[in-house]
Amino acid sequence: MCPKLEVTLKSFPKNFSMVLAFAGDSTITKFFAIYIFVWVTKVCDFFYSIVYLLKFRLPLTRYKPKNQEITGVNFNTICHMIQFYKHRKYLVLRLILIGTVFFLFQSCQSLADVPTFSNNNTIHVVIEIPAGTNAKIEYNKELKKLKVDQRDGKDRIIEYLPYPGNYGFIPSTYSDSSKGGDGDPLDALVISSSLLSGSVVETIPIGVLKILDNGEQDYKVICIPSEKRLQTVPASTFTEFTEKYPNALKIIELWFSNYDTVDTVTIEGWGDEKEALAEIKKVLKQ
Protein backbone atom coordinates (compact mmCIF):
# COMPACT_ATOMS: atom_id res chain seq x y z
CA MET A 1 0.00 0.00 0.00
CA CYS A 2 1.20 3.50 -0.78
CA PRO A 3 2.68 5.13 2.36
CA LYS A 4 0.81 8.17 3.64
CA LEU A 5 2.14 11.56 2.63
CA GLU A 6 2.36 13.09 6.07
CA VAL A 7 4.71 15.07 8.34
CA THR A 8 7.88 13.21 9.29
CA LEU A 9 7.29 12.13 12.88
CA LYS A 10 10.95 12.42 13.80
CA SER A 11 11.03 16.15 13.06
CA PHE A 12 7.61 16.90 14.56
CA PRO A 13 8.54 17.15 18.29
CA LYS A 14 11.44 19.55 17.64
CA ASN A 15 9.46 21.85 15.32
CA PHE A 16 6.44 21.71 17.63
CA SER A 17 8.47 22.65 20.72
CA MET A 18 9.96 25.59 18.81
CA VAL A 19 6.45 26.84 17.99
CA LEU A 20 5.43 26.64 21.66
CA ALA A 21 8.61 28.45 22.71
CA PHE A 22 7.76 31.37 20.43
CA ALA A 23 4.12 31.30 21.55
CA GLY A 24 4.98 32.17 25.17
CA ASP A 25 2.85 31.37 28.22
CA SER A 26 -0.59 32.46 26.96
CA THR A 27 -2.96 29.51 26.53
CA ILE A 28 -4.80 31.25 23.70
CA THR A 29 -1.55 32.05 21.90
CA LYS A 30 -0.36 28.45 22.26
CA PHE A 31 -3.67 27.16 20.88
CA PHE A 32 -3.30 29.50 17.92
CA ALA A 33 0.32 28.37 17.45
CA ILE A 34 -0.72 24.70 17.38
CA TYR A 35 -3.50 25.47 14.90
CA ILE A 36 -1.17 27.33 12.52
CA PHE A 37 1.58 24.72 12.84
CA VAL A 38 -0.77 21.86 11.95
CA TRP A 39 -2.16 23.69 8.94
CA VAL A 40 1.29 24.68 7.67
CA THR A 41 2.38 21.04 7.72
CA LYS A 42 -0.86 20.05 5.98
CA VAL A 43 -0.23 22.63 3.25
CA CYS A 44 3.32 21.29 2.83
CA ASP A 45 2.15 17.70 2.42
CA PHE A 46 -0.70 18.66 0.10
CA PHE A 47 1.76 20.52 -2.11
CA TYR A 48 4.19 17.59 -2.12
CA SER A 49 1.40 15.18 -3.03
CA ILE A 50 0.13 17.27 -5.95
CA VAL A 51 3.62 17.92 -7.32
CA TYR A 52 4.59 14.27 -7.37
CA LEU A 53 1.26 12.96 -8.55
CA LEU A 54 1.60 15.30 -11.53
CA LYS A 55 5.29 14.52 -11.97
CA PHE A 56 4.75 10.77 -12.15
CA ARG A 57 1.31 11.14 -13.83
CA LEU A 58 -0.37 9.11 -11.12
CA PRO A 59 -4.18 8.96 -10.90
CA LEU A 60 -5.50 11.42 -8.31
CA THR A 61 -6.92 8.79 -5.99
CA ARG A 62 -6.24 7.65 -2.44
CA TYR A 63 -6.57 4.01 -3.44
CA LYS A 64 -4.25 1.65 -5.28
CA PRO A 65 -5.30 1.21 -8.92
CA LYS A 66 -6.53 -2.17 -10.03
CA ASN A 67 -3.52 -2.48 -12.27
CA GLN A 68 -0.43 -1.92 -10.12
CA GLU A 69 1.75 -1.59 -13.19
CA ILE A 70 1.87 1.97 -14.49
CA THR A 71 3.82 2.35 -17.75
CA GLY A 72 6.04 -0.50 -16.68
CA VAL A 73 6.84 0.92 -13.21
CA ASN A 74 5.54 -0.76 -10.07
CA PHE A 75 3.00 1.45 -8.25
CA ASN A 76 4.46 0.80 -4.78
CA THR A 77 7.91 1.74 -6.05
CA ILE A 78 6.61 5.08 -7.28
CA CYS A 79 4.92 5.70 -3.93
CA HIS A 80 8.18 5.05 -2.12
CA MET A 81 9.93 7.40 -4.54
CA ILE A 82 7.41 10.09 -3.68
CA GLN A 83 7.98 9.49 0.03
CA PHE A 84 11.77 9.64 -0.48
CA TYR A 85 11.89 12.80 -2.57
CA LYS A 86 9.30 14.86 -0.76
CA HIS A 87 11.41 14.93 2.42
CA ARG A 88 14.55 15.93 0.56
CA LYS A 89 13.99 17.95 -2.59
CA TYR A 90 11.24 20.06 -1.00
CA LEU A 91 12.79 20.34 2.47
CA VAL A 92 13.61 23.99 1.71
CA LEU A 93 9.94 24.77 1.12
CA ARG A 94 9.00 23.15 4.42
CA LEU A 95 11.63 25.19 6.28
CA ILE A 96 10.51 28.41 4.58
CA LEU A 97 6.86 27.87 5.51
CA ILE A 98 7.59 26.85 9.09
CA GLY A 99 10.16 29.65 9.38
CA THR A 100 7.50 32.13 8.25
CA VAL A 101 5.24 30.96 11.08
CA PHE A 102 8.09 31.35 13.57
CA PHE A 103 8.79 34.85 12.25
CA LEU A 104 5.14 35.85 12.61
CA PHE A 105 5.02 34.63 16.20
CA GLN A 106 8.31 36.30 17.02
CA SER A 107 7.18 39.62 15.54
CA CYS A 108 3.86 39.42 17.40
CA GLN A 109 5.41 38.55 20.76
CA SER A 110 7.18 41.25 22.71
CA LEU A 111 10.70 40.41 23.85
CA ALA A 112 9.69 41.82 27.22
CA ASP A 113 7.20 38.96 27.60
CA VAL A 114 9.60 36.09 26.92
CA PRO A 115 9.50 33.70 29.92
CA THR A 116 12.07 34.49 32.60
CA PHE A 117 13.05 30.85 33.08
CA SER A 118 13.96 28.52 30.23
CA ASN A 119 12.97 24.86 30.00
CA ASN A 120 16.40 24.06 31.45
CA ASN A 121 15.67 26.30 34.45
CA THR A 122 18.29 28.82 33.34
CA ILE A 123 17.57 32.54 33.05
CA HIS A 124 16.69 34.20 29.76
CA VAL A 125 18.42 37.50 29.00
CA VAL A 126 17.42 39.74 26.09
CA ILE A 127 20.55 41.38 24.66
CA GLU A 128 20.13 45.07 23.88
CA ILE A 129 23.76 46.25 23.72
CA PRO A 130 26.46 43.89 22.41
CA ALA A 131 29.79 43.83 24.24
CA GLY A 132 32.19 46.46 22.92
CA THR A 133 29.40 48.88 21.94
CA ASN A 134 29.04 52.52 23.01
CA ALA A 135 25.51 53.23 21.72
CA LYS A 136 22.86 53.05 24.48
CA ILE A 137 20.40 50.72 22.76
CA GLU A 138 17.10 49.99 24.48
CA TYR A 139 14.10 47.80 23.70
CA ASN A 140 10.86 49.74 23.17
CA LYS A 141 8.08 47.37 24.26
CA GLU A 142 5.35 49.53 22.68
CA LEU A 143 7.02 49.52 19.26
CA LYS A 144 8.48 46.04 19.83
CA LYS A 145 11.81 47.13 18.43
CA LEU A 146 15.30 48.12 19.55
CA LYS A 147 16.22 51.80 19.33
CA VAL A 148 19.09 53.99 20.44
CA ASP A 149 18.08 55.86 23.60
CA GLN A 150 17.62 59.62 23.30
CA ARG A 151 19.02 62.27 25.61
CA ASP A 152 18.37 65.96 24.85
CA GLY A 153 17.03 64.95 21.44
CA LYS A 154 20.20 63.15 20.41
CA ASP A 155 21.28 59.53 20.24
CA ARG A 156 22.78 58.58 23.55
CA ILE A 157 26.38 57.47 23.11
CA ILE A 158 28.40 56.36 26.14
CA GLU A 159 31.39 58.70 26.35
CA TYR A 160 33.52 56.19 28.15
CA LEU A 161 34.97 52.75 27.51
CA PRO A 162 32.50 50.49 25.63
CA TYR A 163 30.31 48.03 27.48
CA PRO A 164 32.46 45.32 29.13
CA GLY A 165 29.83 42.66 28.45
CA ASN A 166 26.52 42.12 26.67
CA TYR A 167 23.99 44.38 28.36
CA GLY A 168 20.27 43.73 28.40
CA PHE A 169 17.37 42.76 30.62
CA ILE A 170 15.69 39.73 32.13
CA PRO A 171 12.26 39.42 30.46
CA SER A 172 8.97 39.17 32.36
CA THR A 173 10.43 41.11 35.29
CA TYR A 174 9.52 44.58 36.53
CA SER A 175 11.34 46.76 39.05
CA ASP A 176 8.39 48.59 40.58
CA SER A 177 9.05 52.34 40.93
CA SER A 178 6.61 52.49 43.87
CA LYS A 179 8.95 50.14 45.73
CA GLY A 180 12.15 52.01 44.96
CA GLY A 181 12.80 50.47 41.54
CA ASP A 182 13.41 52.26 38.24
CA GLY A 183 10.21 51.10 36.52
CA ASP A 184 12.06 48.86 34.05
CA PRO A 185 12.82 45.15 33.72
CA LEU A 186 15.75 43.89 35.78
CA ASP A 187 19.07 44.68 34.06
CA ALA A 188 21.66 42.02 33.28
CA LEU A 189 25.24 41.91 32.06
CA VAL A 190 26.22 38.72 30.20
CA ILE A 191 29.97 38.09 30.35
CA SER A 192 30.94 36.65 26.95
CA SER A 193 32.10 37.70 23.51
CA SER A 194 29.80 40.02 21.56
CA LEU A 195 26.24 38.72 21.02
CA LEU A 196 23.65 40.00 18.57
CA SER A 197 21.36 42.80 19.65
CA GLY A 198 17.85 41.37 20.08
CA SER A 199 19.02 37.82 20.75
CA VAL A 200 17.66 35.85 23.71
CA VAL A 201 20.35 33.94 25.61
CA GLU A 202 20.04 31.26 28.28
CA THR A 203 22.29 32.22 31.18
CA ILE A 204 23.41 31.31 34.69
CA PRO A 205 23.23 34.23 37.16
CA ILE A 206 26.39 34.26 39.29
CA GLY A 207 26.03 37.55 41.16
CA VAL A 208 24.38 40.93 41.42
CA LEU A 209 25.90 44.41 41.52
CA LYS A 210 23.76 46.59 43.79
CA ILE A 211 23.50 50.14 42.40
CA LEU A 212 21.50 53.23 43.25
CA ASP A 213 20.96 55.49 40.23
CA ASN A 214 19.68 58.93 41.31
CA GLY A 215 18.27 57.26 44.40
CA GLU A 216 16.49 54.49 42.48
CA GLN A 217 17.40 50.83 42.81
CA ASP A 218 19.14 49.79 39.59
CA TYR A 219 20.61 46.36 40.26
CA LYS A 220 22.68 44.59 37.60
CA VAL A 221 22.56 40.79 37.51
CA ILE A 222 25.88 39.35 36.31
CA CYS A 223 25.39 36.28 34.13
CA ILE A 224 27.39 33.64 32.28
CA PRO A 225 25.95 31.93 29.15
CA SER A 226 24.79 28.41 29.95
CA GLU A 227 26.05 27.22 26.55
CA LYS A 228 29.70 26.33 26.99
CA ARG A 229 30.80 27.47 23.54
CA LEU A 230 29.71 31.03 24.44
CA GLN A 231 31.55 31.09 27.77
CA THR A 232 34.70 33.19 27.91
CA VAL A 233 34.95 33.08 31.70
CA PRO A 234 33.60 29.66 32.75
CA ALA A 235 32.17 29.96 36.25
CA SER A 236 28.89 28.89 37.81
CA THR A 237 29.07 30.56 41.23
CA PHE A 238 30.08 33.93 42.62
CA THR A 239 32.91 32.36 44.63
CA GLU A 240 34.31 30.57 41.58
CA PHE A 241 34.12 33.78 39.54
CA THR A 242 35.96 35.87 42.14
CA GLU A 243 38.61 33.22 42.74
CA LYS A 244 39.37 32.67 39.06
CA TYR A 245 39.08 36.32 38.03
CA PRO A 246 39.75 38.41 41.15
CA ASN A 247 39.96 41.73 39.26
CA ALA A 248 36.83 41.20 37.13
CA LEU A 249 34.54 42.57 39.86
CA LYS A 250 36.67 45.70 40.13
CA ILE A 251 36.52 46.25 36.37
CA ILE A 252 32.73 45.86 36.25
CA GLU A 253 32.21 48.03 39.33
CA LEU A 254 34.57 50.73 38.02
CA TRP A 255 32.81 50.80 34.66
CA PHE A 256 29.31 51.23 36.10
CA SER A 257 30.63 53.91 38.47
CA ASN A 258 31.94 56.05 35.62
CA TYR A 259 30.05 55.39 32.40
CA ASP A 260 27.29 57.96 33.04
CA THR A 261 28.51 61.50 33.72
CA VAL A 262 24.99 62.89 34.20
CA ASP A 263 23.27 60.58 36.71
CA THR A 264 24.52 60.05 40.24
CA VAL A 265 25.56 56.41 40.63
CA THR A 266 26.21 54.86 44.05
CA ILE A 267 27.63 51.34 44.42
CA GLU A 268 26.11 49.57 47.42
CA GLY A 269 28.01 46.29 47.08
CA TRP A 270 27.80 42.80 45.64
CA GLY A 271 25.58 39.78 46.16
CA ASP A 272 26.24 36.14 45.25
CA GLU A 273 24.25 33.86 42.96
CA LYS A 274 21.65 33.18 45.66
CA GLU A 275 20.97 36.89 46.12
CA ALA A 276 20.85 37.33 42.34
CA LEU A 277 18.22 34.60 41.98
CA ALA A 278 16.25 35.99 44.92
CA GLU A 279 16.24 39.43 43.28
CA ILE A 280 15.01 37.94 39.99
CA LYS A 281 12.16 36.11 41.73
CA LYS A 282 11.27 39.24 43.70
CA VAL A 283 10.63 41.29 40.55
CA LEU A 284 8.86 38.62 38.49
CA LYS A 285 5.68 39.88 36.84
CA GLN A 286 2.61 38.45 38.52
Wavefront OBJ file of the C-alpha trace (Angstrom):
o trace
v 0.000 0.000 0.000
v 1.202 3.497 -0.776
v 2.681 5.131 2.356
v 0.809 8.173 3.637
v 2.138 11.562 2.629
v 2.358 13.089 6.068
v 4.709 15.066 8.336
v 7.884 13.215 9.290
v 7.287 12.126 12.877
v 10.950 12.416 13.797
v 11.034 16.147 13.062
v 7.606 16.901 14.561
v 8.541 17.155 18.293
v 11.443 19.550 17.644
v 9.464 21.845 15.316
v 6.442 21.713 17.629
v 8.468 22.647 20.722
v 9.962 25.592 18.808
v 6.452 26.837 17.989
v 5.426 26.645 21.657
v 8.609 28.453 22.714
v 7.762 31.366 20.429
v 4.124 31.297 21.553
v 4.982 32.173 25.169
v 2.848 31.372 28.217
v -0.585 32.461 26.961
v -2.957 29.510 26.534
v -4.804 31.253 23.700
v -1.551 32.045 21.900
v -0.360 28.450 22.265
v -3.672 27.162 20.880
v -3.299 29.503 17.915
v 0.318 28.368 17.454
v -0.720 24.702 17.378
v -3.500 25.473 14.899
v -1.174 27.334 12.517
v 1.581 24.719 12.838
v -0.774 21.864 11.951
v -2.161 23.688 8.937
v 1.286 24.682 7.675
v 2.376 21.043 7.722
v -0.862 20.048 5.978
v -0.227 22.628 3.247
v 3.322 21.292 2.835
v 2.152 17.703 2.423
v -0.705 18.661 0.102
v 1.763 20.518 -2.110
v 4.187 17.589 -2.115
v 1.402 15.175 -3.032
v 0.129 17.275 -5.948
v 3.624 17.918 -7.319
v 4.591 14.273 -7.373
v 1.257 12.963 -8.546
v 1.601 15.299 -11.527
v 5.290 14.525 -11.973
v 4.747 10.775 -12.155
v 1.309 11.136 -13.828
v -0.365 9.113 -11.125
v -4.178 8.961 -10.905
v -5.505 11.423 -8.306
v -6.918 8.786 -5.987
v -6.240 7.652 -2.438
v -6.566 4.015 -3.441
v -4.254 1.647 -5.277
v -5.301 1.206 -8.919
v -6.527 -2.174 -10.027
v -3.524 -2.477 -12.269
v -0.430 -1.917 -10.115
v 1.751 -1.594 -13.194
v 1.872 1.974 -14.487
v 3.821 2.352 -17.746
v 6.038 -0.503 -16.683
v 6.842 0.915 -13.214
v 5.537 -0.757 -10.073
v 3.001 1.447 -8.248
v 4.461 0.799 -4.780
v 7.910 1.736 -6.047
v 6.610 5.081 -7.282
v 4.922 5.696 -3.931
v 8.178 5.053 -2.124
v 9.931 7.405 -4.536
v 7.407 10.091 -3.679
v 7.980 9.486 0.034
v 11.766 9.637 -0.475
v 11.891 12.799 -2.575
v 9.298 14.860 -0.757
v 11.406 14.929 2.421
v 14.550 15.932 0.558
v 13.991 17.949 -2.586
v 11.244 20.063 -0.997
v 12.785 20.343 2.468
v 13.611 23.991 1.712
v 9.940 24.765 1.125
v 9.003 23.146 4.423
v 11.627 25.189 6.276
v 10.510 28.411 4.581
v 6.861 27.867 5.508
v 7.586 26.855 9.089
v 10.158 29.651 9.375
v 7.504 32.125 8.248
v 5.240 30.962 11.075
v 8.091 31.350 13.569
v 8.792 34.852 12.246
v 5.143 35.845 12.611
v 5.016 34.626 16.202
v 8.305 36.303 17.018
v 7.180 39.617 15.539
v 3.862 39.423 17.404
v 5.410 38.549 20.755
v 7.185 41.249 22.710
v 10.704 40.406 23.848
v 9.692 41.822 27.219
v 7.199 38.956 27.602
v 9.595 36.087 26.920
v 9.497 33.698 29.916
v 12.074 34.488 32.597
v 13.048 30.850 33.077
v 13.960 28.521 30.234
v 12.973 24.861 29.997
v 16.404 24.058 31.453
v 15.670 26.300 34.450
v 18.293 28.818 33.340
v 17.573 32.539 33.050
v 16.694 34.197 29.760
v 18.419 37.498 29.000
v 17.416 39.739 26.091
v 20.547 41.375 24.656
v 20.134 45.067 23.883
v 23.759 46.246 23.721
v 26.457 43.893 22.409
v 29.788 43.829 24.241
v 32.195 46.462 22.919
v 29.396 48.880 21.939
v 29.040 52.524 23.005
v 25.510 53.226 21.723
v 22.858 53.053 24.483
v 20.403 50.724 22.756
v 17.097 49.985 24.484
v 14.100 47.803 23.700
v 10.858 49.738 23.169
v 8.076 47.371 24.257
v 5.353 49.528 22.680
v 7.023 49.525 19.256
v 8.484 46.042 19.834
v 11.810 47.132 18.430
v 15.298 48.122 19.551
v 16.218 51.796 19.326
v 19.087 53.992 20.442
v 18.078 55.859 23.598
v 17.620 59.616 23.301
v 19.023 62.270 25.607
v 18.368 65.958 24.852
v 17.033 64.953 21.437
v 20.202 63.153 20.413
v 21.277 59.534 20.244
v 22.777 58.575 23.552
v 26.381 57.468 23.107
v 28.398 56.365 26.140
v 31.391 58.695 26.355
v 33.517 56.192 28.148
v 34.970 52.754 27.510
v 32.498 50.492 25.625
v 30.309 48.026 27.483
v 32.457 45.319 29.134
v 29.825 42.656 28.453
v 26.520 42.123 26.666
v 23.995 44.376 28.362
v 20.268 43.731 28.399
v 17.368 42.763 30.618
v 15.693 39.733 32.126
v 12.264 39.416 30.465
v 8.970 39.172 32.357
v 10.429 41.114 35.286
v 9.520 44.579 36.532
v 11.340 46.756 39.048
v 8.386 48.592 40.581
v 9.049 52.335 40.934
v 6.607 52.485 43.870
v 8.953 50.136 45.734
v 12.151 52.010 44.960
v 12.804 50.468 41.539
v 13.408 52.260 38.242
v 10.208 51.097 36.524
v 12.063 48.862 34.051
v 12.821 45.154 33.725
v 15.755 43.889 35.777
v 19.067 44.679 34.062
v 21.655 42.017 33.275
v 25.245 41.913 32.062
v 26.219 38.722 30.204
v 29.969 38.091 30.351
v 30.943 36.653 26.951
v 32.095 37.704 23.514
v 29.801 40.017 21.560
v 26.241 38.722 21.021
v 23.654 39.997 18.567
v 21.356 42.796 19.651
v 17.852 41.365 20.081
v 19.021 37.821 20.748
v 17.665 35.846 23.708
v 20.347 33.945 25.609
v 20.036 31.264 28.278
v 22.287 32.221 31.182
v 23.415 31.313 34.691
v 23.233 34.228 37.163
v 26.394 34.262 39.288
v 26.034 37.553 41.158
v 24.378 40.926 41.424
v 25.899 44.410 41.519
v 23.757 46.594 43.788
v 23.504 50.136 42.397
v 21.501 53.229 43.249
v 20.960 55.493 40.231
v 19.685 58.929 41.309
v 18.266 57.259 44.405
v 16.488 54.491 42.482
v 17.399 50.830 42.810
v 19.142 49.788 39.591
v 20.605 46.363 40.264
v 22.675 44.591 37.596
v 22.563 40.789 37.510
v 25.882 39.352 36.308
v 25.387 36.277 34.126
v 27.387 33.638 32.278
v 25.946 31.930 29.150
v 24.790 28.413 29.949
v 26.049 27.221 26.547
v 29.701 26.331 26.991
v 30.801 27.471 23.544
v 29.713 31.028 24.443
v 31.551 31.087 27.772
v 34.700 33.188 27.906
v 34.954 33.080 31.700
v 33.599 29.660 32.752
v 32.174 29.957 36.246
v 28.887 28.893 37.809
v 29.067 30.562 41.234
v 30.081 33.932 42.621
v 32.914 32.364 44.626
v 34.310 30.567 41.582
v 34.119 33.782 39.544
v 35.956 35.870 42.144
v 38.610 33.217 42.744
v 39.373 32.668 39.062
v 39.076 36.316 38.025
v 39.745 38.412 41.148
v 39.955 41.729 39.258
v 36.833 41.204 37.134
v 34.536 42.565 39.864
v 36.672 45.699 40.135
v 36.517 46.253 36.365
v 32.726 45.865 36.251
v 32.210 48.031 39.327
v 34.568 50.729 38.019
v 32.813 50.803 34.660
v 29.309 51.228 36.103
v 30.627 53.906 38.470
v 31.944 56.048 35.622
v 30.049 55.387 32.398
v 27.295 57.957 33.042
v 28.513 61.501 33.718
v 24.989 62.891 34.202
v 23.274 60.582 36.707
v 24.524 60.046 40.239
v 25.555 56.413 40.634
v 26.210 54.860 44.045
v 27.632 51.337 44.425
v 26.106 49.568 47.417
v 28.009 46.289 47.082
v 27.797 42.804 45.644
v 25.581 39.778 46.157
v 26.240 36.144 45.253
v 24.249 33.861 42.958
v 21.647 33.183 45.661
v 20.969 36.889 46.123
v 20.855 37.330 42.343
v 18.222 34.599 41.977
v 16.251 35.988 44.921
v 16.240 39.434 43.280
v 15.013 37.944 39.988
v 12.165 36.113 41.726
v 11.267 39.238 43.701
v 10.628 41.289 40.550
v 8.860 38.616 38.493
v 5.680 39.878 36.839
v 2.612 38.447 38.525
l 1 2 3 4 5 6 7 8 9 10 11 12 13 14 15 16 17 18 19 20 21 22 23 24 25 26 27 28 29 30 31 32 33 34 35 36 37 38 39 40 41 42 43 44 45 46 47 48 49 50 51 52 53 54 55 56 57 58 59 60 61 62 63 64 65 66 67 68 69 70 71 72 73 74 75 76 77 78 79 80 81 82 83 84 85 86 87 88 89 90 91 92 93 94 95 96 97 98 99 100 101 102 103 104 105 106 107 108 109 110 111 112 113 114 115 116 117 118 119 120 121 122 123 124 125 126 127 128 129 130 131 132 133 134 135 136 137 138 139 140 141 142 143 144 145 146 147 148 149 150 151 152 153 154 155 156 157 158 159 160 161 162 163 164 165 166 167 168 169 170 171 172 173 174 175 176 177 178 179 180 181 182 183 184 185 186 187 188 189 190 191 192 193 194 195 196 197 198 199 200 201 202 203 204 205 206 207 208 209 210 211 212 213 214 215 216 217 218 219 220 221 222 223 224 225 226 227 228 229 230 231 232 233 234 235 236 237 238 239 240 241 242 243 244 245 246 247 248 249 250 251 252 253 254 255 256 257 258 259 260 261 262 263 264 265 266 267 268 269 270 271 272 273 274 275 276 277 278 279 280 281 282 283 284 285 286
